[in-house]
C-alpha cells in the first residue's frame, strides 16, 4: 500500500521570507479563536432578542378586505342558457343551416 503524500503547510511568514517564532503563531491563532467565540456570543444574543421581540412576520398576499376579496358589484353572472334562450338559439341555428343547404344545392 502506497503512503499518501501530505501537502506541506505554507505559512505566511514563509511566503514573505520572514521567520516568525512558533509562540507568536500560537498566540495569534488563540487570539483569533477568542475573537470568533466573542462574535458568536454576540450573534446568539442578537438572535435571541429578535426572537423574543414578537415582531410579526410580514404578510404574504392581499390585505384582508381588499377589492379582490369583496363581493362582486353589479348583476350576478348567469350560468348557461335559459330554456327560452336555448329554444331561440336552436331556431336561429336551424334557419342558418337551411340557408347554407340552399346555397350548396
N, C-alpha and C positions, 0 to 999 in steps of 0.2 A: 504494500500500500504506500502510495506516494504521500509525502508530507506537503500540505498546502502552505505556500509561502504567504506570510502575513505582510500586508502593506506596511511600509515603515511610516511612523508618525513624524510629520514635519511640523516643527514649531515655528511660530512667527519669528522668534529670535534667530532661528537658523536661516530663515529666508533673508533676513537683513544682515546676516553675518555678525550678529552680536551674540554674546554668550550671556544668558540670564541664569542666575542661580536657581536651583531647584526649589528652594524655600520661597522665593518670590512668586514662582508659578503656582505653588500650592496655596499661598495666601490669596493670590488673585482669583483662583478658582473658588476658594471658600467664600471670598467676598461676593463674587457673582451669584453663587448659590444662595447666600443670605439675602441679597437684594431681591432675587426672584421669589424667595419664600415670603418676604415682606409684601411684594406686589400681589402674590396670590391671596394673602390675607386681606389686603385692601379690596381686591376684586370680590372676594367672598362676602365681605361686609356690605359692599355696594349692591350686590345681587340680593342679599337678604333684605336690605332696606327697600329695594324696588318691589320685591315680592310682598312685603308687609304693607306697602303704601295703599294697597287696594285699588290701584288705578285700573279702571276698566279697559278692556281691550277695545280697540276701535271696531265699530260695527262694519259688517260687510253687507253690501246690497242696498236696497232702497230704504229710506227712512219710513218708519211706520206712519200711516196716514197720508202717504204721498198720492199723487194724482192717479198713478197706475193702479194702486190698490183700492181706489174709491169706486163706488158703483158707477156703471156707465150712464151717461146723461142722454136723454132723448128716448126715442121709441125703441123698445126691445126688438132684437132681430128675430124674424120669423124663421122657423126651421122647416124647410121644404115647402111644397106647394099645397094650397088648399084644394079640396075636391073640385070646387068651381074653376079654379085656375088650371088644374090638371085637365079638365074637360075642354076648356077653351084652347089650351095648348094642343091637345090631341086633334081638335077640329082644324086648327091652323096648319098643323103638320100634314094632315090628310089632304088638305087643299093644295099645299105646296107640292106634295108628291104627285098629285093628279096633274098639276100643271107641267111638271117635269116629264111625265109619261107622254103627255100630248106633244111636247116639243121633240121627243125622241122618235115618235111614231111618224 
